[in-house]
Amino acid sequence: MPRRKKSAQSKPILISFLREETPSPHILNLRETLAEPAEKTIEWKPNAFERVLSQPLSSFKSPATEIEDILEEKPMVVEQGVFFDSDDDEEELEVGAVSRWKMPDFNFSLPRISLPNISWPQWPQFSLPVLRPAFAFKHAGLYGFVLFALVLTLPLPAFSTYASLRKTQNQIIQLGTEAFNHLESGQSALLAKDMIGATKDLQTALDLFSQTQKELKGINPILRAALAVIPGVRQKYLNGEHLMMAGTNLSVAALPLIQAADVSLDKPLSEQLEHFDAILTQVAPRFKAVAEHLQQVDASALPDAEQEKFLSIRDKVEWLASDLEKIQPLLANLSMILGGDSAKRYLLIFQNDTELRPTGGFIGSFALLDVDKGKIKKLDLPGGGSYEMQGALKAAILPPPPLQLLKARWEFQDANWFPDFPTSAKKIMWFYEKGGGPTVDGVLAFDTRLFIDLLKITGPIEMSEYGLTVDEQNFVAVTQKQVEIDYDKTENKPKQFLADLAPKVIEKLLNNTSEFLPLLGALNKNLAERHLQMYFSNDDLEKFFIDSGWAGKLKDNPQGDYLAVINTNIAGGKTDGVIKQTINHQAKIEVDGSIVNVVTITREHQGRPGDVFTDWQNVGYLRLYAPEGSRLIKADGFTYPEEKLFKVAEKWYKLDEDLQAVEQEQTIDETSGTIITKEFGKTSFGNWVMTKPGQTTTVSFTYRLPFKLLNNSDYLSYSLLAQKQAGRVADGFFSHISIPTEWQVVWRDPAEIELNGNQLNYSTDLREDKYFGFVIKR
């Protein structure tokens, strides 16, 4: 690690947090949960054996290490249970000398020598508060683990045999308690935007952590070596070291973040992005180090009551470290996206996920965005919404057959028919240009979930002209009512509410650099969960987003199984927000390696009777995507709308070339009416599902995969990529895979896959795409 530079004037940093729906009443209150060490302790009186034993050890006192060396120049490592500088050869030799040290001769004999039991101080019982930190990238939780660091640091080996350790232990307790108290104060100051106070407290915490480590290193090396090998003590000792290093790295990581707020809004956004990129370059390795040290902690050595909480906190820190690594490349490309090199023009697509479509929702509104050097030059959001494009459309083409339940002509608002977002984005651009719109550099599509996360950052937005306040809690209900019911029928601009709201949200975000990191976190989360999808005409940008898994592209699983369930709401009202969907995947692997899948989709309509938006029958066209060449065996449970409801197209309407290029080799299963096509290197099975309020519909597809597992090896592998639909929050997903009884599973990933006899079971929420697999020995 590079040495921390000393500076008379340290720049302030900021850690901001997304506001959760239920803010925690407090972040940490260590004064209530941790008792100060007692000022007076019972005097220890060694017996004769202890006096003799302690004498030679008292002469081994290692020199104190400079604070800067502890924190920066020489990263601590743990080797064979000993805590020392990686390049401190002298100390390492002292530790290595333990095996050569001999107890001096005694002038008396002891027929039986029994060392006194190791005594550990009794620490007060406490329970962690439910932390809901105000900033979370995908999964936040930064400070909670310090409680465990303190708990594990306090009981560092305190042998009743050595009086010097009693004093050292009390000193560590005092320093550790004070360090975490300042860390707590620093966090409170950060949340209160008190940069000077936050900087002071975090620096004090850092100094106290270094002093605590000096005390640890001050324990004579022979005794430290002994502590690291004594059964029952070793892991507690190592836990204390790793947790103290985690706390130190956290403090070091916090200080550069304050600099994120020290940037002028007058500077071009490209310069601001470079500033934040430099900050993250410093911070990300530190959080990674925090995660690595926590990973080395043996949770089983913790008090039983605290183990589950520690594991949860460790997971959150690991997720945060992972998020920071993902955000850095996103940040590096934001400058280009926002016109850092040249002016850009984008088509923004507002998708209503309560009326689900393949790429996330019905296109109710759109906007034209011009940016240059990070500055918004123009944001034009038509108050009439996407239907304003109807009159100007200069193309008469036939829509996909299911969409003819709505329209005989394919139009802009229904352009996102393809679940592969790059393909739909190109079609959206095609319709936009055919409707008189200009050429754009890309398409950015998002649904209500992104807006909700942005409102968590901005806080409530006052809409005085409407007499309303919009926040993350009421956004969906208020917006839906304004654009569907309460708009001015004479002016007939139902989407004007969104046109007025969007600029206020954007302005509040761009004018507060202290919320830039939470904004990056929200973007990262929504990209991963496909509530935000981007397509760029620039090949380099598009490749970056495809490689990052953020382009909304249908993925491939070569030589493996694949599953995606795509719903398209067609004349089903705003009901998808109240549809609970579960996907049950069953695969039977035969002795010859062939595989038959049965996929069952259950849709429960939880709409409220009488509700103007949800008391509607959900009507949808459902497509299941499987590996190319899969052969349908049967399909059950589907209901087809009455044919008389479908619109008849004019004779001169033409077939769409893009649709023909995507949907190839179409056939129809005569028994079920299932439409089978080859799309995007996959086989698609499509049919209708209709669910009334208060009812549950179950449909299923049974099909044989086009490949077998058999090969020339005794080891066979199976994998499944389950891809979520954009716009859905988190469908329940269950997979049950049976193998021949004589086969044996030798490896599986993730570890959550359960093995029950000859069946493997895996359950999760499809909040993001999921990939799992296993290896079988025949």
C-alpha positions, 0 to 999 in steps of 0.5 A: 500500500502507498504511504498515506500522504500527510496534509495540513488541509485534508479535503472533506469526503462524503459517503451518502446513502440511499434513503430506505422506505423505513429509516432506522431510528439510529445508526449505531449507539455503541455507548448503549451497547458496549460498556466501558472497561471497569476502572478498577480490577481485582488485583492479580496475584501470581502463584509461585509457578506463574512468577517463574514462568512470567519472568523470561517473557517480560523481557521480550517487548517488541518496539512500537510501530509507527502509525503510518507503517501500520496503516499504509506502508506495510500491510499486515498479513497473518502467517501461521497465526502470527500478526506481523509486518510482511517485511519485518524480518527481525520480528519474524525471526523472533517469532520463529525462535519460539521453538528454540526457547527453553524453560530455565531450570528450577530448584524445585520439582512439581509432580503435577503442573496444571496451568490455570484456565484461560479466563476471558472477560465477561462482555455485556450482552447486546443486540444489533439494531436493524440497520437501514443505511441511507446509502446502498448500492445494491446491498448496503451495510457499512458500519454494523460490523464494527460491533463485531470487530469490537466484541472480538477485539476486546477479548484478545487473549488475556491469560491470568498467567501474565499480568502484563496482558491484563493491562494491554487488554484494558488499553485495547478495550479503551482504544477500541471503544473510543475508535468506534465511537468516533467512527459512529460520530463521523457517520452521523456527521456525514449524514448531516452533511457536516464535512468538517466534523466528519473529517475530524471524527474519521481521522481520529478513529483512524488514529485510534485504530492505529494505536490499537494495532500498536498495542496488539503488536506490543505484545511480546512476539513469543507470547503472540506466537503462543496465543496463535497456537493454543487450542480454543484461543487461536481463532479468537486471536486471529478473528481480532486481528482480521476485524481490527484490520477491517475497521482500519481499512473502513476508516481509510476508505471513508476519508477519500470519499469526503472528497467526492463532495468537494467539486464545483457544480460549475465544472463540466460534468466530464471533469466531475466524472473524472474526479469521482473516478479518481475517488473510486479508484482509491476507495474500491481496493479498500472496501475489497480489503474490508471484505477479505478480512471479514471473510477470514473471520471464523463466525463459529468462534463468535458468540452464538447470538451474534453469528447470524448477524455477522454473516449477514453483515459480511455478505453486505460488505462483500456485495458492496465491494463487488458493486464498487468494482462494477460501478468503476467501468460504468463511470468511465463510460458515462462521460462518453454517454453524456456527450463528453467527446461530442454532443449526443441525442437520445430517445428516452422511453418510459415503460409502464411495468404494470402493463407488461411488455417484452422489454419492461412495459407499455411505451406510454411516454417518450422524450428527446434528450440532447446532451453536450459535455454533460450538460442537458441542452434540451429535454422534450417530453410530449404531453400527449405521450407515445400516441402523438406519433400515430398521425405522423407515421408514414408506414403501414405494416402488419403487427405481430399477430398477437398485437392484432388484438389491439391494432391492425397496424403496427405503431410506435407505442407497440414497437418493443415486441422483441424481448432482446432489447437491442432488437426492440431498440432498433425497431423503436428508432425505426418507428420514431424516424418513420413518424418524422423524428430525427436520428438518435444516438441511442435508446434509453428505456426504463420503468417505474422502478428506476423512478422509485430509486431516484426518488429515494435519492432526491427525496420528495418532489413538490409539484405545486402546480398540481397540489401534490408531493411525489415520493418513492411511496406514492409515485406509481399511484399518483402518476397513474391517476394523473395520466389516466384520470385527472389530466385536462381532457380539453387540452388532452395531454395526459402525459404532461404530469410526467413532462413536468416531473422528470426535469425536476428529478433530473435537476435535483440529482445533477445539482447535488454532487453529494448524491452522485455515488448513490446515483451510480449505485441506483443505476448499477442496480437497475441495469442489473435487474433490467429496469434500465436498458440502454442501446447505443449506435456507437459500437464500442459503447454497445459492446461494453454494455453487452459485455457487462450484461446491461444491454438487455440482450437475450444471452446464450448458454452454449451446450447448456439449458436455457429458460426465459419466460416473457409476458406481453400484456395485450388489452389486459389493463394495468394489472401486471403489478398485481400478478404474482408469478412463479416459474417451476422448472423440472428436468429429467435426465435419462440414462442415455443423457437425453433431457425432458423439461416440464416448465409450469408457470403460475400466475395469481391475480391479486387485484382488488375488487372495484379498483379502477386499475387492477380489477381487470382480467389480465390478458397476455401472450406468453412466450417461453424461450428454450435452447434452439431445436427443443421439441414441444411434447405438449402444452396445457392450460392456455386460453385463447381470446375470441377470434372476433376480437382481433382487428382485420388489417387493410389489404395493402399493409405489408409484412415487416422485414425485421419481424420476418428476419427474427421469427423464422420457421414458424409452426403451430401445434395443432393440439394446443394452438402453441406457436413455435418459432426460431428466434435469437438462436433459441426456440420459442413456444407462444400461447395465451394466458388469461387470468381474472381478478382473484383467480390463479392460472397455471400453464405448462410446456413439456419439451425435449432438449435438442442435446444429450449429456453423454460424451466420452468422459465419465463426468457429465455436466449440466447447467441452466441459465434462467433469464428474467424478463425486464420490468418484472421485480422478482418472480419465484423460481424453482428447479427440480432436476432428477438424474439416474439413481446410479449416477453421482453428483460430484460438484454443484454451484451454487452451494444452495443447490440441495441434493436429495437422493437422485434429485437436485433442487434449487430455489431463488428469486429471479431478481436478476439472471441466474446461472447454476449447474453441477457435474455428475460422475456416471 
